[in-house]
Amino acid sequence: MPLVHHRTATVDGHEIFYREAGPADAPTIVLLHGYPTSSSMFRHLIPLLAGDHHVIAPDHLGFGHSAAPPAAEFDYTFDALADITDGLLELLGADRYALYVQDYGAPIGWRLALAHPERITAIVTQNGNGYEDGFVESFWADVWAYGDAPGPETEPAVRAALDLDAIRWQYLHGVPDPGTVDPDTWHHDHALVSREGNDAVQLALFRDYRTNRPLYPRLHGFLRSSGVPVLAVWGRNDEIFGPDGARAFARDAGDVEVHLVDGGHFLLESHLDVVAGHLRRFLERVPA
């Protein structure tokens, strides 16, 4: 089993935690996690990739084991999180890499791709949205309302996403056999977002999520012009980003695979082997 290292690096004065594995001279793949988790979501996938790839999986600022400065001291936006991720990759010498994005990792990854299109060898999106088609309106209506008019009338609905029951739902909805999902996942995530002051961090990012939508046309243009291969492997029962979000990548990516799996939002918890199988076959044909 490949050895996984747990490291930290200082980026713009902030300690950023990341997991790293695999040969340094192998093709690099960067794994970007979603809300409300951390690079922990990739803990089982990393060893499966590290035999043939150099794997880097950071915790975003404010998440996991990375620093979490108070929201009053740091402007938490997706632009800022992407800048810090970019700084980490620069520090590690990662100048050419495949991206694996999920949930929040997607808008961070899209910013990296748009800033450095020449660095991206492939994109793997696992319930990582890049199209209006992907938004499930029953979930997102409260987020849009809060972003449009933050205040006491709109905040309670999104603040509820920080509760244990809501985080448990993110892991279990759409999973045919919920018993396959380790309950440590939602308890771990809930403990981290419950740290003093972290609620303000998460609320800031909920407010900022609306800035991701205007990036989508630029992302689509990048997919058309670059010819970068895309793998969309998606839990088809996801009630946050629906399966139309996966299918939509075929509109713009010339080299694309779409696989809809009978699972939910956190597919690696219930269908690790299925995702890893699609991923390994896809990466085998991606040029370094």
C-alpha positions as CSV (number, residue, x, y, z in Angstrom):
1,M,0.0,0.0,0.0
2,P,1.5,3.4,-1.0
3,L,2.5,5.6,1.9
4,V,0.4,8.7,2.4
5,H,2.1,11.8,3.9
6,H,0.2,14.4,5.9
7,R,1.9,17.7,5.6
8,T,1.5,21.4,6.0
9,A,2.8,24.4,4.0
10,T,2.6,28.1,4.6
11,V,0.8,30.0,1.9
12,D,0.2,33.7,2.2
13,G,0.8,33.4,5.9
14,H,-1.7,30.6,6.4
15,E,-0.9,27.0,7.3
16,I,-2.5,24.7,4.7
17,F,-2.8,21.0,5.4
18,Y,-2.5,18.6,2.5
19,R,-2.2,14.8,1.9
20,E,0.5,13.7,-0.6
21,A,1.3,10.3,-2.0
22,G,3.0,8.7,-4.9
23,P,6.2,9.2,-6.9
24,A,7.1,12.9,-7.2
25,D,8.0,12.4,-10.9
26,A,4.7,10.7,-11.8
27,P,1.8,12.5,-13.4
28,T,0.1,14.7,-10.8
29,I,-3.5,14.7,-9.9
30,V,-4.9,17.3,-7.5
31,L,-8.0,16.3,-5.4
32,L,-10.2,19.2,-4.3
33,H,-12.9,18.5,-1.7
34,G,-16.3,19.9,-1.1
35,Y,-18.5,21.2,1.7
36,P,-18.6,20.4,4.6
37,T,-15.7,18.0,4.5
38,S,-11.9,18.1,3.9
39,S,-9.3,16.0,2.1
40,S,-10.5,13.3,4.5
41,M,-13.1,12.5,1.8
42,F,-10.2,11.1,-0.4
43,R,-8.6,9.0,2.4
44,H,-9.5,5.7,0.7
45,L,-9.0,6.9,-2.9
46,I,-5.5,8.3,-2.5
47,P,-3.8,4.9,-2.0
48,L,-5.6,3.6,-5.1
49,L,-4.1,6.3,-7.2
50,A,-0.7,6.7,-5.7
51,G,0.9,3.7,-7.4
52,D,0.9,5.5,-10.7
53,H,0.3,9.2,-9.8
54,H,1.6,11.9,-7.6
55,V,-1.4,12.8,-5.5
56,I,-2.0,16.2,-3.8
57,A,-5.1,16.7,-1.7
58,P,-5.3,20.0,0.3
59,D,-7.8,21.1,2.9
60,H,-9.2,24.4,1.9
61,L,-8.6,27.3,4.2
62,G,-11.3,27.2,6.9
63,F,-11.7,23.4,6.5
64,G,-10.2,20.3,7.9
65,H,-6.7,20.7,9.4
66,S,-5.9,23.9,7.5
67,A,-5.8,27.2,9.3
68,A,-9.2,28.9,9.8
69,P,-8.7,32.6,10.5
70,P,-11.9,34.3,11.7
71,A,-14.2,35.7,9.0
72,A,-13.6,39.2,10.4
73,E,-9.9,38.8,9.6
74,F,-10.0,37.0,6.2
75,D,-12.4,37.6,3.3
76,Y,-13.7,34.1,2.6
77,T,-14.5,33.9,-1.1
78,F,-14.0,31.3,-3.7
79,D,-11.5,33.6,-5.4
80,A,-9.5,33.7,-2.2
81,L,-9.6,29.9,-1.7
82,A,-8.5,29.4,-5.3
83,D,-5.7,31.8,-4.9
84,I,-4.4,29.9,-1.8
85,T,-4.7,26.6,-3.6
86,D,-2.8,28.0,-6.5
87,G,-0.1,29.3,-4.2
88,L,0.2,25.8,-2.6
89,L,0.6,24.1,-6.0
90,E,3.2,26.7,-7.0
91,L,5.1,26.0,-3.8
92,L,5.0,22.2,-4.5
93,G,6.1,22.7,-8.0
94,A,2.9,21.3,-9.5
95,D,2.9,23.0,-12.9
96,R,1.0,20.3,-14.8
97,Y,-1.8,18.2,-13.3
98,A,-5.2,16.6,-13.6
99,L,-8.0,18.0,-11.5
100,Y,-10.5,15.9,-9.5
101,V,-13.2,18.2,-8.2
102,Q,-16.3,17.6,-6.0
103,D,-18.8,20.2,-4.7
104,Y,-16.9,23.3,-3.5
105,G,-13.8,21.9,-5.2
106,A,-15.4,22.5,-8.5
107,P,-15.5,26.3,-8.5
108,I,-12.0,26.3,-7.0
109,G,-10.8,24.0,-9.7
110,W,-12.5,26.0,-12.5
111,R,-10.7,29.1,-11.3
112,L,-7.3,27.2,-11.5
113,A,-8.1,26.0,-15.0
114,L,-9.1,29.4,-16.2
115,A,-6.0,31.0,-14.7
116,H,-3.6,28.4,-16.0
117,P,-5.2,26.5,-18.9
118,E,-1.9,25.1,-20.0
119,R,-1.4,23.3,-16.7
120,I,-4.5,21.1,-16.9
121,T,-4.1,17.6,-18.3
122,A,-7.6,16.3,-17.5
123,I,-10.7,17.1,-15.4
124,V,-12.6,14.6,-13.3
125,T,-15.8,15.9,-11.9
126,Q,-17.5,13.8,-9.2
127,N,-20.7,15.8,-8.4
128,G,-18.8,18.9,-9.1
129,N,-21.0,21.4,-10.9
130,G,-20.2,23.5,-13.9
131,Y,-23.6,24.1,-15.5
132,E,-26.9,25.7,-14.6
133,D,-28.4,22.3,-15.4
134,G,-26.9,20.8,-12.3
135,F,-28.6,22.9,-9.7
136,V,-31.5,21.2,-7.9
137,E,-33.7,24.1,-7.2
138,S,-35.3,22.7,-4.1
139,F,-31.9,22.7,-2.5
140,W,-30.5,25.9,-3.9
141,A,-33.4,28.3,-3.5
142,D,-32.4,29.2,0.0
143,V,-28.8,29.7,-0.9
144,W,-29.7,32.1,-3.7
145,A,-32.1,34.0,-1.4
146,Y,-29.3,34.4,1.2
147,G,-26.8,35.5,-1.4
148,D,-29.2,38.1,-2.8
149,A,-30.3,39.5,0.5
150,P,-28.2,38.3,3.5
151,G,-30.0,39.0,6.8
152,P,-32.2,37.6,9.6
153,E,-34.9,36.5,7.2
154,T,-32.7,34.5,4.9
155,E,-29.9,33.3,7.2
156,P,-31.7,30.7,9.3
157,A,-32.4,28.4,6.3
158,V,-28.8,28.3,5.3
159,R,-27.5,28.1,8.8
160,A,-29.4,24.9,9.2
161,A,-26.9,23.3,6.8
162,L,-24.4,23.4,9.6
163,D,-26.5,21.1,11.8
164,L,-25.6,17.4,12.3
165,D,-28.8,16.2,10.7
166,A,-28.2,18.3,7.6
167,I,-24.6,17.0,7.2
168,R,-25.8,13.4,7.8
169,W,-28.4,14.0,5.0
170,Q,-25.6,15.1,2.6
171,Y,-23.9,11.7,3.1
172,L,-27.0,9.5,3.1
173,H,-29.5,10.9,0.6
174,G,-29.6,8.9,-2.6
175,V,-27.6,6.0,-1.2
176,P,-29.3,2.6,-1.9
177,D,-27.7,1.0,1.2
178,P,-27.1,3.8,3.8
179,G,-25.3,1.2,6.0
180,T,-22.3,1.3,3.6
181,V,-21.6,4.9,4.8
182,D,-19.4,5.3,7.8
183,P,-21.1,7.6,10.4
184,D,-17.7,8.9,11.4
185,T,-17.9,11.0,8.2
186,W,-20.7,13.3,9.3
187,H,-19.7,13.4,12.9
188,H,-16.1,14.4,11.9
189,D,-17.4,17.1,9.5
190,H,-19.9,18.5,12.1
191,A,-17.2,18.7,14.7
192,L,-15.1,20.9,12.4
193,V,-17.7,23.3,11.2
194,S,-18.9,23.6,14.9
195,R,-15.5,25.1,16.0
196,E,-15.9,28.6,17.4
197,G,-16.2,31.1,14.6
198,N,-16.4,28.6,11.8
199,D,-20.1,29.2,11.3
200,A,-19.2,32.7,10.1
201,V,-16.7,31.2,7.7
202,Q,-19.3,28.9,6.2
203,L,-21.9,31.6,6.0
204,A,-19.5,33.8,4.1
205,L,-18.9,31.1,1.5
206,F,-22.7,30.5,1.2
207,R,-23.1,34.2,0.4
208,D,-20.3,34.0,-2.1
209,Y,-21.5,30.9,-4.0
210,R,-23.5,33.1,-6.4
211,T,-20.1,34.3,-7.8
212,N,-19.5,30.9,-9.3
213,R,-22.3,30.9,-11.8
214,P,-20.9,33.7,-14.0
215,L,-17.7,31.6,-14.4
216,Y,-19.6,28.8,-16.2
217,P,-19.6,30.3,-19.7
218,R,-15.8,30.8,-19.4
219,L,-15.4,27.2,-18.2
220,H,-17.4,26.0,-21.2
221,G,-15.2,28.0,-23.5
222,F,-12.1,26.5,-21.9
223,L,-13.5,23.0,-22.4
224,R,-14.2,23.7,-26.1
225,S,-10.9,25.3,-26.9
226,S,-8.6,23.2,-24.8
227,G,-9.8,19.7,-25.8
228,V,-8.9,18.6,-22.2
229,P,-10.4,15.2,-21.5
230,V,-13.3,15.1,-19.0
231,L,-14.6,12.3,-16.8
232,A,-17.9,13.1,-15.2
233,V,-18.7,10.3,-12.6
234,W,-21.7,11.3,-10.7
235,G,-24.1,10.0,-8.1
236,R,-27.3,10.1,-10.1
237,N,-29.5,10.4,-7.0
238,D,-27.8,13.6,-5.8
239,E,-30.4,16.1,-4.6
240,I,-27.8,18.9,-4.6
241,F,-26.3,18.6,-8.0
242,G,-28.5,16.5,-10.2
243,P,-27.4,14.2,-13.0
244,D,-28.2,16.8,-15.7
245,G,-25.1,18.6,-14.4
246,A,-23.0,15.6,-15.4
247,R,-24.6,15.2,-18.8
248,A,-24.1,18.8,-19.6
249,F,-20.3,18.4,-19.8
250,A,-20.9,16.5,-23.1
251,R,-22.1,19.8,-24.7
252,D,-18.7,21.4,-24.6
253,A,-16.0,18.8,-23.9
254,G,-15.0,17.0,-27.1
255,D,-13.4,14.1,-25.2
256,V,-15.8,13.2,-22.4
257,E,-17.1,10.2,-20.5
258,V,-20.2,10.5,-18.4
259,H,-21.0,7.7,-15.9
260,L,-24.1,8.0,-13.6
261,V,-23.8,5.8,-10.6
262,D,-26.6,4.6,-8.3
263,G,-25.5,6.8,-5.3
264,G,-25.7,10.3,-3.9
265,H,-23.5,13.4,-3.3
266,F,-20.6,11.7,-1.5
267,L,-20.1,8.8,-3.9
268,L,-16.7,7.8,-2.6
269,E,-18.3,6.7,0.7
270,S,-20.6,4.2,-0.9
271,H,-19.1,3.4,-4.4
272,L,-15.4,3.8,-4.0
273,D,-14.5,0.8,-6.2
274,V,-16.8,1.9,-9.0
275,V,-15.5,5.5,-9.0
276,A,-11.9,4.3,-8.8
277,G,-12.4,1.9,-11.7
278,H,-13.7,4.6,-14.0
279,L,-11.0,6.9,-12.8
280,R,-8.1,4.5,-13.4
281,R,-9.2,3.6,-16.9
282,F,-9.7,7.3,-17.7
283,L,-6.3,8.3,-16.4
284,E,-4.5,5.5,-18.3
285,R,-5.3,7.3,-21.6
286,V,-4.6,10.8,-20.4
287,P,-1.2,12.2,-21.6
288,A,1.1,13.2,-18.8
